Amino acid sequence: VDNDAQHIFQILPDGTLNPGPAYVIIVDGQEAQYSVTGFPASTALIITANGGPLSPGGCGCSEQFDVINFQNSPASPVTDGAGAATFSLGASLRSSGSTTMHPDSTYNGTGTVTVNF
């Protein structure tokens, strides 16, 4: 990625990739797909997702990406008669914009997905 400014790579909940011109795609990203159970039947669910920094592993480098702007589809999933639902989750990857190169590496981080009703 050209890191002279912050750049966004977006993966929509339907799997559409919007990398922007600053990114070079090596392997396509993919939306997350979830199936949940154990909720009351015919109940609207509230999906909350939070990400954080992704750090390169094994290289001693400090340049990170941030995972931001989560979107789920459907926007308001509703459980079926058995209390189950499925949804997809997309997000954006943002470069740091520090002018330091992001190294070729595996990037790791953690995030949370919370499902409430």
MDTraj code that builds the backbone (N, CA, C; nanometers):
import mdtraj as md
import numpy as np

residues = "VAL ASP ASN ASP ALA GLN HIS ILE PHE GLN ILE LEU PRO ASP GLY THR LEU ASN PRO GLY PRO ALA TYR VAL ILE ILE VAL ASP GLY GLN GLU ALA GLN TYR SER VAL THR GLY PHE PRO ALA SER THR ALA LEU ILE ILE THR ALA ASN GLY GLY PRO LEU SER PRO GLY GLY CYS GLY CYS SER GLU GLN PHE ASP VAL ILE ASN PHE GLN ASN SER PRO ALA SER PRO VAL THR ASP GLY ALA GLY ALA ALA THR PHE SER LEU GLY ALA SER LEU ARG SER SER GLY SER THR THR MET HIS PRO ASP SER THR TYR ASN GLY THR GLY THR VAL THR VAL ASN PHE".split()
xyz = np.array([
    [0.0847, -0.1173, 0.0000],
    [0.0000, 0.0000, 0.0000],
    [0.0897, 0.1243, 0.0000],
    [0.0463, 0.2238, -0.0757],
    [0.1104, 0.3543, -0.0713],
    [0.0730, 0.4159, 0.0633],
    [0.1695, 0.4370, 0.1502],
    [0.1404, 0.4815, 0.2857],
    [0.1750, 0.6294, 0.3072],
    [0.1747, 0.7086, 0.2000],
    [0.1998, 0.8514, 0.2141],
    [0.0808, 0.9248, 0.2759],
    [-0.0343, 0.8586, 0.2791],
    [-0.1556, 0.9096, 0.3432],
    [-0.2369, 0.7876, 0.3864],
    [-0.3379, 0.8088, 0.4699],
    [-0.4247, 0.6971, 0.5068],
    [-0.5083, 0.6569, 0.3860],
    [-0.5160, 0.5257, 0.3620],
    [-0.5945, 0.4731, 0.2513],
    [-0.6858, 0.3629, 0.3043],
    [-0.8012, 0.3494, 0.2409],
    [-0.9041, 0.2555, 0.2855],
    [-0.9196, 0.1422, 0.1849],
    [-0.9306, 0.0207, 0.2376],
    [-0.9668, -0.0986, 0.1602],
    [-1.0946, -0.1506, 0.2239],
    [-1.2033, -0.1474, 0.1483],
    [-1.3336, -0.1837, 0.2023],
    [-1.3783, -0.3198, 0.1498],
    [-1.4280, -0.4029, 0.2412],
    [-1.4945, -0.5282, 0.2039],
    [-1.6381, -0.5154, 0.2522],
    [-1.7315, -0.5126, 0.1582],
    [-1.8724, -0.4982, 0.1922],
    [-1.9292, -0.6317, 0.2418],
    [-2.0410, -0.6282, 0.3143],
    [-2.0996, -0.7520, 0.3651],
    [-2.1397, -0.8520, 0.2563],
    [-2.1585, -0.8037, 0.1329],
    [-2.1913, -0.8964, 0.0234],
    [-2.0668, -0.9525, -0.0451],
    [-1.9478, -0.9182, 0.0075],
    [-1.8227, -0.9695, -0.0477],
    [-1.7579, -0.8799, -0.1519],
    [-1.8223, -0.7695, -0.1889],
    [-1.7642, -0.6763, -0.2850],
    [-1.6384, -0.6130, -0.2262],
    [-1.5315, -0.6116, -0.3061],
    [-1.4050, -0.5514, -0.2636],
    [-1.3900, -0.4135, -0.3255],
    [-1.3584, -0.3145, -0.2431],
    [-1.3303, -0.1788, -0.2892],
    [-1.1926, -0.1396, -0.2356],
    [-1.0843, -0.1824, -0.3042],
    [-0.9515, -0.1602, -0.2474],
    [-0.8960, -0.0193, -0.2632],
    [-0.9480, 0.0586, -0.3512],
    [-0.8875, 0.1890, -0.3751],
    [-0.7556, 0.1720, -0.4501],
    [-0.7095, 0.2773, -0.5157],
    [-0.5921, 0.2659, -0.6028],
    [-0.4585, 0.2476, -0.5293],
    [-0.4528, 0.2716, -0.3991],
    [-0.3256, 0.2641, -0.3267],
    [-0.2891, 0.1212, -0.2861],
    [-0.3839, 0.0277, -0.2947],
    [-0.3585, -0.1097, -0.2501],
    [-0.3248, -0.2006, -0.3675],
    [-0.2341, -0.2919, -0.3450],
    [-0.2012, -0.3976, -0.4398],
    [-0.2558, -0.5269, -0.3799],
    [-0.3493, -0.5902, -0.4480],
    [-0.4142, -0.7114, -0.3972],
    [-0.3257, -0.8321, -0.4270],
    [-0.2897, -0.9060, -0.3227],
    [-0.2155, -1.0306, -0.3391],
    [-0.3123, -1.1479, -0.3272],
    [-0.3980, -1.1437, -0.2256],
    [-0.5029, -1.2440, -0.2056],
    [-0.6308, -1.1675, -0.1728],
    [-0.7411, -1.2004, -0.2409],
    [-0.8672, -1.1318, -0.2153],
    [-0.9121, -1.1513, -0.0713],
    [-0.9670, -1.0447, -0.0124],
    [-1.0292, -1.0537, 0.1184],
    [-1.1685, -1.1122, 0.1054],
    [-1.2306, -1.1407, 0.2158],
    [-1.3645, -1.2003, 0.2157],
    [-1.4425, -1.1486, 0.3354],
    [-1.5720, -1.1302, 0.3162],
    [-1.6588, -1.0912, 0.4259],
    [-1.6683, -1.2063, 0.5270],
    [-1.7023, -1.1726, 0.6506],
    [-1.7252, -1.2755, 0.7526],
    [-1.8711, -1.3184, 0.7461],
    [-1.8976, -1.4449, 0.7671],
    [-2.0342, -1.4983, 0.7665],
    [-2.0594, -1.5687, 0.8984],
    [-2.1714, -1.5345, 0.9624],
    [-2.2037, -1.5869, 1.0944],
    [-2.3402, -1.6539, 1.0941],
    [-2.3524, -1.7584, 1.1743],
    [-2.4797, -1.8231, 1.2055],
    [-2.4908, -1.8256, 1.3569],
    [-2.6026, -1.7773, 1.4094],
    [-2.6236, -1.7745, 1.5539],
    [-2.7515, -1.8490, 1.5883],
    [-2.7554, -1.9077, 1.7071],
    [-2.8725, -1.9826, 1.7538],
    [-2.8981, -1.9495, 1.9007],
    [-3.0121, -1.9966, 1.9501],
    [-3.0438, -1.9824, 2.0918],
    [-3.1149, -1.8536, 2.1290],
    [-3.1654, -1.7815, 2.0325],
    [-3.2391, -1.6586, 2.0582],
    [-3.3889, -1.6871, 2.0509],
    [-3.4726, -1.5959, 2.1034],
    [-3.6171, -1.6142, 2.0883],
    [-3.6571, -1.6117, 1.9404],
    [-3.7627, -1.6801, 1.9068],
    [-3.8128, -1.6839, 1.7689],
    [-3.8619, -1.5460, 1.7250],
    [-3.8452, -1.5184, 1.5964],
    [-3.8955, -1.3957, 1.5331],
    [-3.8531, -1.2688, 1.6067],
    [-3.7249, -1.2617, 1.6412],
    [-3.6720, -1.1498, 1.7189],
    [-3.5648, -1.0761, 1.6385],
    [-3.5772, -0.9437, 1.6366],
    [-3.4743, -0.8623, 1.5699],
    [-3.3468, -0.8649, 1.6532],
    [-3.2344, -0.8811, 1.5863],
    [-3.1045, -0.8853, 1.6532],
    [-3.0285, -0.7552, 1.6299],
    [-2.9469, -0.7186, 1.7259],
    [-2.8626, -0.6003, 1.7166],
    [-2.7183, -0.6489, 1.7118],
    [-2.6500, -0.6182, 1.6019],
    [-2.5121, -0.6624, 1.5816],
    [-2.4185, -0.5447, 1.6093],
    [-2.3197, -0.5668, 1.6943],
    [-2.2171, -0.4665, 1.7214],
    [-2.0813, -0.5311, 1.6977],
    [-1.9972, -0.4662, 1.6190],
    [-1.8634, -0.5194, 1.5927],
    [-1.7603, -0.4111, 1.6196],
    [-1.6501, -0.4526, 1.6776],
    [-1.5391, -0.3623, 1.7064],
    [-1.4097, -0.4285, 1.6646],
    [-1.3249, -0.3524, 1.6043],
    [-1.1945, -0.4033, 1.5643],
    [-1.0857, -0.3264, 1.6343],
    [-0.9688, -0.3496, 1.5922],
    [-0.8545, -0.2808, 1.6491],
    [-0.7412, -0.2853, 1.5503],
    [-0.6225, -0.2617, 1.5976],
    [-0.5086, -0.2638, 1.5071],
    [-0.4701, -0.4053, 1.4659],
    [-0.4201, -0.4158, 1.3438],
    [-0.3600, -0.5395, 1.2950],
    [-0.2104, -0.5153, 1.2867],
    [-0.1349, -0.5980, 1.3555],
    [0.0104, -0.5807, 1.3635],
    [0.0811, -0.6886, 1.2838],
    [0.1905, -0.6522, 1.2169],
    [0.2660, -0.7527, 1.1427],
    [0.3356, -0.8487, 1.2391],
    [0.3382, -0.9744, 1.2032],
    [0.4003, -1.0739, 1.2897],
    [0.5360, -1.1171, 1.2376],
    [0.6256, -1.1456, 1.3295],
    [0.7528, -1.2073, 1.2957],
    [0.8564, -1.1205, 1.2286],
    [0.8328, -0.9898, 1.2169],
    [0.9316, -0.9073, 1.1468],
    [0.9894, -0.7974, 1.2344],
    [0.9388, -0.7814, 1.3552],
    [0.9873, -0.6748, 1.4414],
    [0.9460, -0.5366, 1.3945],
    [0.8441, -0.5306, 1.3102],
    [0.7976, -0.4042, 1.2518],
    [0.6834, -0.3480, 1.3365],
    [0.6637, -0.2185, 1.3288],
    [0.5591, -0.1569, 1.4106],
    [0.4432, -0.0998, 1.3287],
    [0.4528, -0.1016, 1.1986],
    [0.3493, -0.0400, 1.1145],
    [0.2212, -0.1232, 1.1204],
    [0.1080, -0.0609, 1.1564],
    [-0.0185, -0.1310, 1.1745],
    [-0.1235, -0.0838, 1.0752],
    [-0.2238, -0.1696, 1.0563],
    [-0.3478, -0.1332, 0.9890],
    [-0.4570, -0.1259, 1.0965],
    [-0.5612, -0.0474, 1.0730],
    [-0.6778, -0.0454, 1.1617],
    [-0.7974, -0.1039, 1.0881],
    [-0.8797, -0.1800, 1.1596],
    [-1.0048, -0.2336, 1.1061],
    [-1.1166, -0.1459, 1.1607],
    [-1.1926, -0.0827, 1.0692],
    [-1.2922, 0.0182, 1.1077],
    [-1.4199, -0.0011, 1.0256],
    [-1.5221, 0.0753, 1.0578],
    [-1.6458, 0.0879, 0.9785],
    [-1.7113, -0.0463, 0.9462],
    [-1.7469, -0.1206, 1.0496],
    [-1.8140, -0.2488, 1.0300],
    [-1.9561, -0.2279, 0.9796],
    [-1.9989, -0.3156, 0.8887],
    [-2.1358, -0.3149, 0.8364],
    [-2.1847, -0.4583, 0.8315],
    [-2.3103, -0.4805, 0.8717],
    [-2.3657, -0.6158, 0.8606],
    [-2.4840, -0.6167, 0.7657],
    [-2.5075, -0.7350, 0.7090],
    [-2.6192, -0.7558, 0.6180],
    [-2.6821, -0.8914, 0.6488],
    [-2.8131, -0.8940, 0.6696],
    [-2.9021, -0.7777, 0.6694],
    [-2.8691, -0.6839, 0.7857],
    [-2.9104, -0.5573, 0.7698],
    [-2.8803, -0.4568, 0.8717],
    [-2.9470, -0.4900, 1.0047],
    [-3.0636, -0.5495, 1.0004],
    [-3.1361, -0.5900, 1.1212],
    [-3.1817, -0.7344, 1.1050],
    [-3.0949, -0.8313, 1.1299],
    [-3.1355, -0.9712, 1.1136],
    [-3.2474, -1.0077, 1.2105],
    [-3.3359, -1.0937, 1.1653],
    [-3.4468, -1.1426, 1.2475],
    [-3.4357, -1.2935, 1.2551],
    [-3.4522, -1.3465, 1.3757],
    [-3.4416, -1.4909, 1.3929],
    [-3.5601, -1.5625, 1.3297],
    [-3.5363, -1.6875, 1.2947],
    [-3.6442, -1.7705, 1.2407],
    [-3.7238, -1.8312, 1.3566],
    [-3.8143, -1.9213, 1.3247],
    [-3.8989, -1.9838, 1.4257],
    [-3.8233, -2.0641, 1.5292],
    [-3.7015, -2.1049, 1.4971],
    [-3.6193, -2.1822, 1.5899],
    [-3.5204, -2.0933, 1.6670],
    [-3.5254, -1.9619, 1.6450],
    [-3.4353, -1.8711, 1.7157],
    [-3.2966, -1.8600, 1.6547],
    [-3.2855, -1.8934, 1.5267],
    [-3.1562, -1.8880, 1.4577],
    [-3.1574, -1.7768, 1.3527],
    [-3.0392, -1.7270, 1.3210],
    [-3.0260, -1.6244, 1.2164],
    [-2.8860, -1.6328, 1.1568],
    [-2.8732, -1.5813, 1.0356],
    [-2.7426, -1.5702, 0.9708],
    [-2.7240, -1.4260, 0.9259],
    [-2.5993, -1.3829, 0.9238],
    [-2.5674, -1.2495, 0.8733],
    [-2.4225, -1.2472, 0.8268],
    [-2.3924, -1.1487, 0.7431],
    [-2.2564, -1.1271, 0.6933],
    [-2.2053, -0.9957, 0.7493],
    [-2.0732, -0.9875, 0.7627],
    [-2.0113, -0.8692, 0.8203],
    [-1.8955, -0.8258, 0.7312],
    [-1.8962, -0.6989, 0.6955],
    [-1.7862, -0.6398, 0.6209],
    [-1.7219, -0.5304, 0.7041],
    [-1.6061, -0.4838, 0.6616],
    [-1.5353, -0.3782, 0.7338],
    [-1.4355, -0.3120, 0.6391],
    [-1.3692, -0.2093, 0.6893],
    [-1.2658, -0.1402, 0.6126],
    [-1.1315, -0.1545, 0.6821],
    [-1.0288, -0.1645, 0.6007],
    [-0.8907, -0.1688, 0.6471],
    [-0.8302, -0.0326, 0.6149],
    [-0.7715, 0.0315, 0.7157],
    [-0.7135, 0.1652, 0.6947],
    [-0.5627, 0.1602, 0.7209],
    [-0.4859, 0.2090, 0.6254],
    [-0.3411, 0.2187, 0.6448],
    [-0.3103, 0.3338, 0.7398],
    [-0.1903, 0.3330, 0.7955],
    [-0.1549, 0.4321, 0.8979],
    [-0.1310, 0.5710, 0.8408],
    [-0.0816, 0.5793, 0.7181],
    [-0.0502, 0.7095, 0.6599],
    [0.0751, 0.7728, 0.7166],
    [0.1610, 0.6927, 0.7776],
    [0.2806, 0.7458, 0.8445],
    [0.3986, 0.7690, 0.7499],
    [0.3866, 0.7304, 0.6257],
    [0.4897, 0.7317, 0.5207],
    [0.5880, 0.6154, 0.5327],
    [0.5818, 0.5368, 0.6403],
    [0.6641, 0.4169, 0.6547],
    [0.5940, 0.3014, 0.5839],
    [0.6686, 0.2234, 0.5098],
    [0.6105, 0.1110, 0.4354],
    [0.5496, 0.0082, 0.5302],
    [0.4358, -0.0469, 0.4900],
    [0.3797, -0.1637, 0.5580],
    [0.4542, -0.2852, 0.5025],
    [0.5181, -0.3653, 0.5869],
    [0.5949, -0.4794, 0.5357],
    [0.5048, -0.5911, 0.4848],
    [0.5570, -0.6718, 0.3925],
    [0.4882, -0.7944, 0.3535],
    [0.4957, -0.8871, 0.4732],
    [0.3821, -0.9200, 0.5294],
    [0.3791, -0.9996, 0.6512],
    [0.2378, -1.0499, 0.6729],
    [0.2224, -1.1420, 0.7646],
    [0.0915, -1.1797, 0.8151],
    [0.0574, -1.0813, 0.9257],
    [-0.0603, -1.0208, 0.9183],
    [-0.1034, -0.9233, 1.0182],
    [-0.2071, -0.9884, 1.1086],
    [-0.1917, -0.9696, 1.2393],
    [-0.2797, -1.0313, 1.3376],
    [-0.3398, -0.9260, 1.4286],
    [-0.4594, -0.9545, 1.4775],
    [-0.5259, -0.8673, 1.5728],
    [-0.6500, -0.9360, 1.6260],
    [-0.7224, -0.8675, 1.7108],
    [-0.8451, -0.9223, 1.7667],
    [-0.9587, -0.8228, 1.7489],
    [-1.0771, -0.8735, 1.7533],
    [-1.1969, -0.7927, 1.7464],
    [-1.3099, -0.8663, 1.8152],
    [-1.4215, -0.7988, 1.8310],
    [-1.5382, -0.8629, 1.8919],
    [-1.6609, -0.8410, 1.8053],
    [-1.7474, -0.9403, 1.8052],
    [-1.8797, -0.9306, 1.7434],
    [-1.9786, -0.9679, 1.8534],
    [-2.0687, -0.8754, 1.8844],
    [-2.1691, -0.8974, 1.9889],
    [-2.3061, -0.9012, 1.9244],
    [-2.3866, -1.0003, 1.9625],
    [-2.5229, -1.0143, 1.9120],
    [-2.6183, -1.0034, 2.0308],
    [-2.7039, -0.9034, 2.0281],
    [-2.8037, -0.8816, 2.1336],
    [-2.9432, -0.8778, 2.0726],
    [-3.0429, -0.8816, 2.1593],
    [-3.1817, -0.8665, 2.1133],
    [-3.2575, -0.7786, 2.2098],
])
top = md.Topology()
chain = top.add_chain()
for i, resn in enumerate(residues, 1):
    res = top.add_residue(resn, chain, resSeq=i)
    for name in ("N", "CA", "C"):
        top.add_atom(name, md.element.get_by_symbol(name[0]), res)
traj = md.Trajectory(xyz[None], top)
